[in-house]
Amino acid sequence: MKFTDGYWLMRPGVHPTYPVEVLDVTTGPGRLRAYAPGRHIHDRGDLLKGPMVTVELAAPMPDVIKVVITHFAGGAHREPHFELAAAEDGAEDAAEVRCDETAAALTSGALTARIDRRPEGWRLDFAAGGRTLTGSGFKAMAVIDTDDGRHYVREQLDLGVDHFVYGLGERFGPLVKNGQVVDIWNADGGTASEQAYKNVPFFLTNAGYGVFVNHPGLVSFEVGSEAVSRVQFSVEGQSMEYHLIYGPTPKEILRKYTALTGRPPLVPAWSYGLWLSTSFTTSYDEDTVTGFIEGMAERDLPLSVFHFDTFWMREFHWCDFEWDPRTFPDPRAMLERLKARGLRICVWINPYIAQRSALFEEGKAKGYLLRRPNGDVWQWDHWQPGLAIVDFTNPEARQWWAAKLDALLEMGVDCFKSDFGERIPTDVVWHDGSDPERMHNYYTHLFNETVFELLRKRRGEGEAIVFARSATVGGQRFPVHWSGDSESTFEAMAESLRGGLSLGMSGFGYWSHDIGGFEGTPDAGMFKRWIAFGLLSSHSRLHGSGSYRVPWLFDEEAVDVLRVFTRLKMRLMPYLLRAAGQVRDEGLPVLRAMVVEFPDDPACTHLERQYMFGDDLLVAPVFSSDGEVSYYVPEGTWTHLLTGARVHGPRWVRERHGYDSLPLLVRPGAVVPMGAVEDRPEYDYADGVTLRLYELPDGADVVTEIPGADGSVARTFRTRRRADTVRVETSPGVSWQVLLVGVRDAVSVEGGAARPDEQGLLVEAREATLVIELGERT
């Protein structure tokens, strides 16, 4: 929200109070409280006037400082609140508090917040690593009254000349948020507007810090927009809490933010395979579904999950969780036939109940539906006639609704596409008395938590997965999320990528999108380009609105392209699951903006048409039918995974690719494990694995852990290079091999046999240790 009229004036009816000096400071274990009047105190008469701003500092965990800005402290407690990790044991004791006549400071780990106590004026600075990260100075922090009786708390933090802001949820505009106005308010706005399905009041910067505003309702951000040298954020009310998180790198900021708000669990290995959908408004029955599945098998296209979209239920009955008897007369038997083909089954759901659904009267009678202040069930006609909303703040309503899903799981369904959850009204009364404004964004958290926890209970740890559209802080704990409704254009493909990278910089580890776009029908060229991007995402789904997405409806080359990239992804499963371990253990996303991996390379700060896929693979999707693409290569000698061609950075590269190719480069010094199976995502990843070695420098020592399907480490390899000798060690038990990419021959090989490969030298291991003395390079 904007409060000013340019630099000098306030907007009409806006009355701010700024802290101007520190009157008093109190301290306690791990906390500090400063009392800052809105006017300078010259005599005792000035002590009889307000307002007074109270600023409290605390240390919930090392390198994190909580700031609470309060005007009136007597407000009633309002739910909901984000579920945050409890303060670390000893965090308060570990925090150092210092106070003297010139300053009051609190230090948490390497981070210090310092409040200036000198009479010259108010200033709060955050410092770490021997430098000031950011601060709140003259007329930055404020409590604001308006003529219409509203009250706000605002903060502004300094934004340096070369400082850039990222995150704030899945946002489809420019990746760098500088110059943007962002309202944290979930909306069903597609991927082509400033609205977002997944709003997260957290941003990180390339300046060593991130900021999380701990408010589940509307938070307004002005990122270098209202005040162009500051990041502004504000909430309506008498108090605002934010956490400043020190990195210093983007990866460290994400690790600490997700330690605070939660990290995604592992998802089942089968979920990384290809998902195929009925599409949305298309006509289908079991014969249609079977035809699609048989068509995929006949064309040798690996398929892991089949998804039934909305019309698996009868029209106007969403959701009653009953199969449409006209098209699916025996759903249990149908599901048995599909699962006999080795498929997993997903069905579409949402948290709304149409008036014609049998669940409407049941939910109304039991008080399970959201109500208006006068006691009426809240209803409207958007999406479904007479639509009502399940009140997930009622524990009994959650159990009742989850039981309907449980019956589907018992029938053979494996997971759910948990759609919608954004258009949540505020003129309502919640069962638990939650504040409607705070519940608007938070509703999706309760919705997806209910679905995910049911799946975890029924399927076990590591086997639960949803395909969710809406989210807020903490929603990363209920993966996977997809980007929502995009058009079928190259522009929409690019905006989807921007949204995914932005979401990854907001604490979410897994992400997907509709291959080919949702609205409209893509032309064959665009569809084939999106296939490559879609299969080089954490999760891959063919889905559309009014047209099917089976590849042979576009052209035969689309079939070939889908086969190439689906099989490539299956071979990359050992690498992908290693990235998934980083999602679980560190909160790092599978798809990473270049600045996350290369924060010190100024060329990466604005890159949004390419990304890192895990630690070691650079992907640059092609956004044109003619195959022309330009991308940036960071420092070092990178190698095309598909061809073995080398590219030397740092520099920009322009190339032209066929539909079965795209820039897919391997980072220098990487050891990329590739599996021996390419027709399914679940297999023994260690048996027959190929370790592909790329530009391994002298002195390299790389440990490669090959995961099992359950996420545990099944086998460990250690690869070392000393001068021209490469040594790879593991334990006995499986077959494996090493591909030395770019190496022509070897002087000697101990423990295996070498033969030429089109990309280098392939060494088949015959013992648990390979010792290779390198020869000539290609």
BABADREN-377315 format. One line per 5 residues: number of its first residue (from 0); for each residue y, z, x of C-alpha. Coordinates in steps of 0.05 Angstrom, whole numbers. Layout:
BEGIN
NUM	Y/Z/X; ...
end
This chain:
BEGIN
0	0/0/0; 69/-18/26; 123/34/22; 180/5/62; 232/-49/51
5	235/-77/120; 247/-33/180; 306/7/154; 296/21/80; 244/48/33
10	224/10/-30; 259/34/-94; 230/98/-121; 194/117/-56; 213/183/-23
15	179/200/44; 177/265/83; 161/259/157; 141/317/202; 199/323/251
20	180/383/294; 127/436/302; 147/503/273; 83/541/288; 12/532/313
25	-50/572/298; -116/563/335; -189/583/326; -256/563/356; -256/488/361
30	-195/478/316; -120/476/317; -70/477/260; 3/455/266; 57/468/214
35	109/414/215; 170/417/170; 203/355/143; 271/376/171; 295/406/235
40	300/482/233; 370/502/257; 377/570/222; 341/615/173; 369/577/114
45	327/517/135; 265/560/128; 276/564/53; 265/490/41; 205/443/41
50	165/402/46; 119/425/101; 64/381/130; 2/416/156; -38/379/209
55	-106/406/228; -149/383/287; -223/397/295; -282/370/335; -344/351/293
60	-378/321/354; -361/303/426; -310/246/433; -292/252/359; -230/289/333
65	-219/301/259; -148/301/234; -130/329/166; -59/318/140; -40/361/80
70	20/372/36; -3/416/-22; -70/450/-7; -83/476/-77; -116/415/-107
75	-183/421/-142; -246/400/-105; -263/328/-124; -329/293/-114; -360/250/-88
80	-355/257/-13; -387/214/41; -451/243/69; -433/258/142; -475/288/196
85	-465/363/203; -421/384/260; -462/385/323; -486/454/344; -437/481/394
90	-385/426/381; -332/477/364; -349/521/423; -349/460/468; -281/437/444
95	-224/463/486; -160/486/452; -96/495/492; -28/516/467; 37/531/502
100	111/522/489; 110/447/501; 46/424/469; -16/442/430; -79/403/447
105	-152/399/428; -204/366/473; -271/341/447; -314/311/502; -270/262/539
110	-220/256/481; -157/297/475; -109/302/416; -41/329/437; 15/351/391
115	84/354/423; 119/420/409; 185/403/441; 246/399/395; 259/326/409
120	212/305/352; 143/300/324; 88/264/363; 12/265/361; -23/228/417
125	-96/213/431; -116/205/504; -180/193/543; -200/163/609; -133/178/640
130	-93/138/589; -62/144/519; -105/107/469; -57/110/410; -11/159/376
135	30/176/315; 104/182/329; 173/176/296; 167/165/220; 93/148/226
140	58/206/191; 86/219/122; 76/251/54; 107/207/0; 130/219/-71
145	147/164/-120; 191/163/-181; 130/151/-226; 101/218/-206; 50/195/-154
150	38/224/-86; 10/193/-23; -8/213/48; 4/160/102; -11/154/175
155	10/101/225; -22/94/294; 8/55/351; -20/-14/363; -10/-41/434
160	9/-112/452; -62/-133/469; -98/-87/420; -139/-117/365; -171/-87/303
165	-240/-104/274; -285/-80/218; -263/-51/151; -327/-76/119; -353/-146/104
170	-289/-186/102; -289/-261/101; -220/-275/130; -203/-275/204; -247/-229/246
175	-187/-198/279; -152/-157/225; -83/-155/258; -31/-180/208; -75/-167/147
180	-69/-122/86; -136/-92/68; -151/-50/7; -216/-11/9; -237/-26/-62
185	-304/-58/-79; -298/-121/-120; -342/-180/-142; -297/-232/-110; -345/-280/-75
190	-337/-298/-2; -273/-339/-8; -221/-286/-22; -190/-223/7; -235/-182/-38
195	-300/-154/-11; -367/-129/-37; -375/-80/20; -312/-41/36; -314/9/93
200	-253/51/113; -270/46/187; -243/1/241; -254/-4/315; -209/-33/368
205	-215/-64/436; -169/-8/460; -224/44/467; -224/78/399; -242/71/326
210	-216/105/263; -255/128/202; -215/150/141; -259/199/104; -240/181/33
215	-290/146/-14; -237/118/-61; -180/69/-49; -154/69/22; -98/19/37
220	-94/-9/107; -34/-47/134; -59/-73/201; 1/-93/242; 31/-120/177
225	81/-72/145; 97/-42/213; 76/-97/261; 64/-50/320; 23/0/281
230	-40/7/240; -22/41/175; -70/74/126; -56/114/64; -89/148/5
235	-63/174/-61; -65/250/-64; -41/311/-27; -87/307/34; -120/255/79
240	-174/263/132; -189/215/188; -232/216/249; -211/184/314; -272/163/354
245	-269/149/429; -315/97/459; -290/70/504; -330/7/490; -342/-23/421
250	-416/-7/429; -401/66/443; -353/70/384; -408/43/338; -459/91/367
255	-414/150/352; -391/126/284; -462/115/261; -483/182/289; -431/210/241
260	-445/167/179; -518/149/188; -560/94/220; -605/42/188; -680/54/191
265	-730/2/213; -748/-49/160; -818/-79/152; -838/-134/200; -856/-180/142
270	-784/-180/119; -762/-220/180; -801/-280/154; -773/-333/108; -754/-313/37
275	-755/-366/-18; -722/-356/-86; -727/-387/-155; -651/-393/-151; -606/-363/-205
280	-596/-406/-267; -651/-457/-253; -709/-465/-301; -775/-437/-275; -843/-410/-295
285	-907/-394/-258; -923/-469/-249; -854/-479/-218; -863/-420/-171; -934/-442/-152
290	-909/-512/-140; -856/-487/-91; -906/-443/-54; -958/-497/-49; -905/-546/-27
295	-886/-500/30; -959/-492/51; -973/-567/47; -914/-580/93; -936/-526/142
300	-874/-483/128; -886/-408/140; -866/-367/79; -866/-291/76; -830/-269/12
305	-821/-301/-56; -762/-276/-97; -755/-279/-173; -681/-280/-192; -649/-257/-257
310	-688/-298/-308; -754/-265/-294; -728/-222/-351; -706/-249/-419; -635/-271/-428
315	-588/-217/-454; -640/-164/-436; -617/-149/-365; -641/-101/-346; -702/-80/-385
320	-750/-93/-327; -797/-131/-373; -822/-201/-353; -802/-256/-400; -867/-267/-440
325	-849/-340/-454; -852/-360/-381; -894/-304/-350; -946/-284/-402; -990/-247/-352
330	-945/-223/-296; -996/-176/-265; -1047/-231/-256; -993/-278/-231; -971/-228/-178
335	-1043/-219/-157; -1050/-294/-147; -986/-297/-106; -1003/-238/-63; -1072/-268/-50
340	-1033/-322/-13; -1006/-269/34; -937/-266/2; -893/-206/-12; -856/-205/-79
345	-783/-188/-92; -749/-185/-160; -676/-182/-179; -645/-120/-211; -576/-91/-224
350	-551/-23/-248; -526/-49/-315; -561/-48/-382; -543/-99/-435; -537/-76/-507
355	-597/-118/-527; -641/-85/-475; -691/-34/-503; -665/13/-450; -596/15/-481
360	-613/58/-540; -659/101/-498; -605/112/-445; -551/124/-497; -593/176/-534
365	-609/214/-470; -538/212/-443; -557/169/-383; -502/117/-392; -431/121/-366
370	-382/145/-419; -309/139/-437; -266/202/-442; -275/202/-518; -351/205/-511
375	-366/132/-526; -412/93/-480; -369/51/-434; -384/-23/-450; -355/-92/-440
380	-379/-164/-446; -372/-188/-375; -438/-211/-345; -480/-187/-404; -459/-175/-477
385	-447/-102/-490; -462/-84/-418; -468/-9/-401; -475/25/-334; -527/75/-312
390	-495/141/-292; -529/156/-226; -491/221/-219; -541/248/-270; -606/265/-233
395	-647/255/-296; -617/186/-306; -636/168/-234; -707/190/-246; -711/153/-312
400	-685/89/-283; -727/94/-220; -789/103/-262; -778/34/-292; -777/5/-222
405	-838/46/-203; -878/10/-257; -860/-56/-224; -883/-31/-157; -949/-10/-188
410	-955/-80/-216; -949/-111/-147; -875/-120/-133; -857/-102/-61; -781/-97/-60
415	-718/-109/-100; -655/-149/-95; -606/-96/-116; -548/-138/-140; -478/-120/-165
420	-450/-48/-167; -378/-68/-151; -343/-71/-218; -343/2/-234; -289/26/-282
425	-242/84/-273; -228/100/-346; -292/139/-351; -324/208/-347; -382/219/-300
430	-440/266/-315; -426/310/-254; -351/309/-263; -338/262/-204; -269/234/-197
435	-269/163/-224; -225/135/-169; -271/165/-115; -333/140/-152; -312/67/-156
440	-334/50/-85; -385/105/-80; -426/83/-140; -462/30/-99; -485/85/-51
445	-521/122/-107; -549/57/-136; -579/32/-71; -601/101/-49; -641/108/-114
450	-677/42/-103; -688/51/-28; -715/122/-33; -764/101/-87; -789/45/-41
455	-794/93/18; -833/142/-24; -881/89/-50; -887/45/11; -877/93/68
460	-827/99/126; -808/32/155; -835/-6/95; -776/1/48; -725/-55/41
465	-674/-77/-10; -632/-140/-12; -565/-109/-31; -497/-139/-43; -450/-80/-49
470	-440/-21/-2; -392/29/28; -395/82/83; -467/103/94; -496/43/57
475	-524/20/123; -579/71/113; -607/27/57; -617/-42/87; -615/-103/81
480	-548/-130/56; -531/-202/43; -463/-235/39; -459/-251/-35; -435/-313/-71
485	-411/-368/-25; -397/-441/-39; -442/-495/-9; -393/-520/44; -383/-514/119
490	-321/-473/105; -362/-423/65; -415/-422/120; -359/-402/170; -330/-349/123
495	-400/-320/114; -408/-313/189; -340/-278/194; -363/-230/139; -428/-215/175
500	-394/-202/242; -342/-158/208; -397/-118/173; -434/-110/239; -371/-78/267
505	-371/-30/208; -437/4/223; -486/-43/187; -545/-67/229; -579/-120/186
510	-547/-178/148; -566/-241/112; -536/-298/71; -557/-353/24; -580/-412/66
515	-542/-473/41; -493/-431/2; -498/-404/-69; -450/-442/-114; -460/-517/-119
520	-511/-559/-84; -502/-573/-9; -510/-643/18; -570/-653/64; -530/-650/128
525	-495/-585/110; -560/-554/86; -595/-570/152; -539/-540/193; -541/-476/152
530	-617/-472/162; -608/-461/237; -556/-407/225; -598/-375/171; -661/-369/214
535	-620/-341/271; -598/-283/228; -634/-217/220; -660/-238/152; -668/-308/124
540	-667/-329/51; -666/-396/14; -627/-383/-50; -577/-418/-95; -544/-416/-162
545	-557/-477/-205; -603/-517/-159; -667/-504/-121; -668/-494/-46; -736/-521/-26
550	-722/-568/33; -758/-631/8; -708/-638/-48; -655/-653/6; -694/-699/52
555	-756/-699/96; -716/-682/158; -695/-617/124; -769/-600/121; -776/-612/195
560	-714/-572/212; -737/-513/170; -805/-515/204; -773/-516/274; -728/-456/263
565	-776/-414/221; -829/-421/275; -778/-406/329; -758/-342/293; -831/-321/287
570	-840/-329/362; -778/-288/373; -806/-229/335; -818/-186/398; -746/-197/416
575	-721/-185/345; -758/-120/336; -729/-96/401; -660/-109/372; -682/-72/309
580	-698/-12/352; -625/-13/375; -603/-16/302; -644/47/288; -630/85/352
585	-558/65/368; -528/35/305; -516/-32/340; -521/-94/295; -570/-151/306
590	-513/-201/298; -456/-181/344; -386/-208/352; -376/-232/423; -324/-178/435
595	-378/-125/423; -418/-150/483; -359/-174/525; -301/-127/511; -268/-141/578
600	-267/-216/569; -200/-233/535; -229/-300/513; -277/-263/467; -226/-223/427
605	-217/-274/372; -284/-311/374; -313/-317/304; -352/-382/304; -407/-356/350
610	-443/-291/361; -494/-253/402; -563/-247/369; -585/-182/400; -568/-168/473
615	-586/-234/505; -581/-295/458; -515/-330/444; -514/-371/380; -460/-422/361
620	-475/-451/292; -455/-523/281; -403/-530/227; -404/-606/220; -454/-658/198
625	-441/-701/260; -466/-644/305; -404/-635/346; -392/-562/366; -348/-526/416
630	-364/-456/440; -345/-407/495; -392/-387/551; -377/-320/586; -384/-311/660
635	-449/-329/694; -503/-383/689; -530/-387/618; -590/-427/597; -605/-466/533
640	-666/-433/503; -690/-497/471; -681/-544/530; -674/-503/594; -607/-536/610
645	-559/-491/648; -486/-479/631; -438/-444/679; -384/-398/652; -332/-376/639
650	-311/-439/603; -309/-475/537; -363/-526/524; -364/-584/474; -432/-613/455
655	-465/-655/402; -530/-631/372; -583/-661/326; -604/-623/264; -662/-592/301
660	-617/-561/353; -555/-519/364; -524/-481/422; -574/-424/433; -562/-396/502
665	-596/-341/541; -555/-291/580; -563/-292/656; -610/-238/681; -648/-233/614
670	-722/-225/604; -736/-252/534; -805/-237/505; -833/-292/460; -895/-283/419
675	-956/-329/415; -956/-334/338; -908/-378/299; -935/-380/228; -922/-308/207
680	-878/-248/227; -934/-197/230; -981/-202/289; -999/-169/355; -935/-184/392
685	-962/-163/460; -1024/-207/458; -1007/-273/491; -933/-255/499; -892/-298/546
690	-837/-264/586; -783/-316/598; -741/-299/660; -671/-327/664; -628/-326/727
695	-657/-260/749; -611/-235/805; -634/-203/870; -643/-129/858; -658/-137/783
700	-702/-85/751; -715/-99/677; -760/-59/630; -784/-98/570; -816/-60/513
705	-860/-99/466; -860/-65/398; -916/-57/349; -907/-75/276; -889/-3/261
710	-833/-2/312; -870/39/364; -876/13/435; -942/-24/442; -934/-48/514
715	-884/-42/570; -869/-92/624; -828/-80/686; -797/-140/721; -764/-134/790
720	-735/-183/838; -725/-170/912; -699/-230/951; -747/-287/932; -803/-242/906
725	-812/-228/832; -859/-173/812; -881/-161/740; -924/-100/721; -958/-75/658
730	-1022/-40/639; -1088/-77/630; -1112/-99/562; -1079/-163/536; -1066/-234/558
735	-995/-250/579; -954/-298/620; -887/-307/654; -842/-368/649; -794/-373/707
740	-741/-416/675; -707/-463/724; -758/-451/780; -796/-513/805; -853/-481/844
745	-877/-418/879; -894/-406/951; -949/-358/929; -976/-324/867; -1017/-260/867
750	-1052/-237/803; -1046/-302/765; -1044/-378/765; -982/-422/762; -971/-490/732
755	-909/-532/719; -873/-526/652; -819/-571/624; -769/-513/632; -795/-485/698
760	-857/-451/725; -908/-419/679; -952/-364/709; -1012/-340/671; -1029/-268/688
765	-1101/-251/707; -1087/-180/728; -1039/-125/706; -991/-141/763; -961/-209/782
770	-927/-220/848; -892/-287/854; -856/-313/916; -806/-363/890; -800/-433/915
775	-751/-489/898; -706/-486/837; -698/-544/790
end
